[in-house]
Amino acid sequence: MSTRHRSVAALLAVAGLLVVSAVLASGAMAMPPTSSQHTATGSVTLPAGTLCSFSIQLDGTQTWTSTQFFDQNGTLTTDTARGFEQDTFSANGKTLVGDPYPFTFVYNFADGALISDYGIGVAERVPLPNGGSYIVAGRINLLETPPQLIMTVDSGNSGINLDAFCAALS
């Protein structure tokens, strides 16, 4: 067999392997992710002792994109929520308006069951009258932390200037 024929045969063999690989890989591919847009508003009273020695009214607005990822069987493996939130805090006739801040929540599933749920990033950013800011940022395990305590994080910064935040609302 000539060198040219061997080269052509080798090229055809490689092309054939690529076609077979592509066909096999397409059968094993997961379903494409799906995304949806959301907006929500809500209010909650943070009881005395949650952040400050007095209760605080928290009003929030969120916009986010939720993206679901699936395995090759169509079973949900991960759901992410990425967006922005802006909060307003009121107590004792005073109000503080937070800056819009980004957030990310990640929900992981195994065989359709939720196995981890965590938030990462900024959990709050509020400019204070004294020129500083109240900031909470880091990671929080939402399976272990009650939702009303989302104002703290498991690792990271659990509230720079909390005393100044409370003083501004007292």
Buried (B, 14 or more C-beta within 10 A) or exposed (E): EEEEEEEEEEEEEEEEEEEEEEEEEEEEEEBEEEEEEEEEEEEEEBEEEBBBEBBBBBBBBBEBEBBBBBBEEEEBBBBBBBBBBBBBBBBEEEEBEBBBBEBBBBBBBEEEEEEEBBBBBBBBBBBBEEEBBBBBBBBBEBEEBEEEEBBBBBEBEBBBBBEBBBEBBE
